[in-house]
């Protein structure tokens, strides 16, 4: 006689996982081999490998047109881009950053000799809380030389409000737009939100160049300084700068960037379709809130981020991640995206709200290896996890 | 009736140049296309582009064996390698560097918040003058935290003397070995001369990886710190460091490095043959002295460096370079290798000797595009320039 189980089976209880292999679902993307072989053959034929080669110039030009920006400066990675930006603007003392800030953001400040001052993030969007930024600027007048705003999760923060604050306090405003490639706000492309905006072409981003990054600015003098800081020899008008570095982009990086750029619109549409599928699949799962793209008319839709309300969902974020992992679903949160947690002292009451938000979010799989059917299965597991939360949270793991 | 010219014709006098096209003669080298295509196809098949990938690990291992070192840490370029080294050793205040120091050396100190203190170089070798280093350390006891020694022109400086000084004064000693790949001294490979040694894989170097570099150390703790500074996530034992960066080497860089490494012994032999040809071709040209590899048993022989004694040769270094350029011979000196000149104040009498040396050297072509016949022609032009120096130095250019 067969026994029907009284509840769905779960991998965490020892059952076979729903997915036979790990559903990775990051944004890593690979152009067709014949295209990269052709472009690499050209690089080797030219024997021009680095230092503002023809492909890097072409990528800068295409990105300039795409963003409607006067200057795009390609670099070998976004971390050095952030350091270069701080150096080019000659920031001093303190810089305001959101409580959700990556290793790259915080380390760029360390290398530039700057101290981060954290502001709260809004729980609904994970973007900087403007009221808190205002309070900080009012309290710290003088010691703060800039705001490093982060456009989190394929959306953008309240840039007009930040611009108005920066102008009022006479400080610099620049953006980490590593997550926000291709956003369009009120008809204007991202890129011109602040004095300078920094983007990444890391292979984990929606627009990839293996490693790589670029900076956008409309300020001619700042662009000249950035080009002179990027390399001790090289491109553009000579400008006296105190420091130069090696932030040169290689032709190999530019080649991958150009190929990726061709394919980006398709990837973006595909992301949107999957994100909408997640939205409908999760709308009835109480205690789980999917972040919607905020303050943008055209996100890259590359991030499926959920906020868990443990009191309603019945299970902690970390337990839920364990349940999903046992089904071979790559649910995750990234220590390197929340590096700020190591900087925020437990007694900083005013940031406690942000810390709680950061401790209760996670990302779900999205990308070229994820199908609509996969999304349906993930949503089904989440709904079942909600239903059986009381039981699942008691298991020893 | 034909008139026979009373002297050889010179390009600078309007004659046809000796070389129809520019004899570039730098060390840029390109492996055979089918080899890089095969290795790149593997990278794309693995979809592993960066962050301590299998090729980077393989390159580190091969370089470890080659140098007999416990640790090789590959980085995306040598400048970031030099910055990482200063940071890993927690250098403070002042660092002794030679009066012939590159932009990369000086800028790495600037980023690490350090001040360079220049010591003289020996005119016969262009290496650091140990007597002057000793004087500086005796005079500045306390404020100097390290020596950044430079192994100039495919040779090495007096490393044992520097080690003994570093030990006596309790300071760090590290090396810029960008020019010195593959040197062997007293049976021991380069790499272990100081606390850490920094090498370059820039495409202009004898060992290339488009851009790229590596650090050698036998100190386990220092290696762990370097690996943690190199990337905010990643490779090796976790070690608390104040700063991390993005110095990750890409698989594309490692691929080129591995291919180049295979071919290095052939390139080295070829360089040696050409250098010996230059030596015999120039030995009777008075006022011109070819630097010989110093303090090394096995140079990479990648640099043909001549010192001009204007009072004997009869023409200035810069005039001679102009004469050679007019023959399509790429004689040159590199502003980025002598960036120190911009730092040394004219009133620094004690460095005047070094400044004179630096203002009177130049490099001659060497590399895969240079033949023995080319070398003979270059030597012939130099001998003729010496003979007709009095006339040539008067020409308006």
Interface residues (C-beta under 8 A of the other chain):
Chain A: X28 X30 X33 X36 X37 X40 X41 X44 X47 X49 X50 X76 X77 X78 X79 X80 X103 X104 X107 X110 X111 X113 X202 X203 X210 X211 X232 X233 X242 X243 X244 X245 X246 X248 X250 X251 X252 X253 X256 X335 X336 X339
Chain B: X28 X30 X33 X36 X37 X40 X41 X44 X47 X49 X50 X76 X77 X78 X79 X80 X103 X104 X107 X110 X111 X113 X202 X203 X210 X211 X232 X233 X242 X243 X244 X245 X246 X248 X250 X251 X252 X253 X256 X335 X336 X339
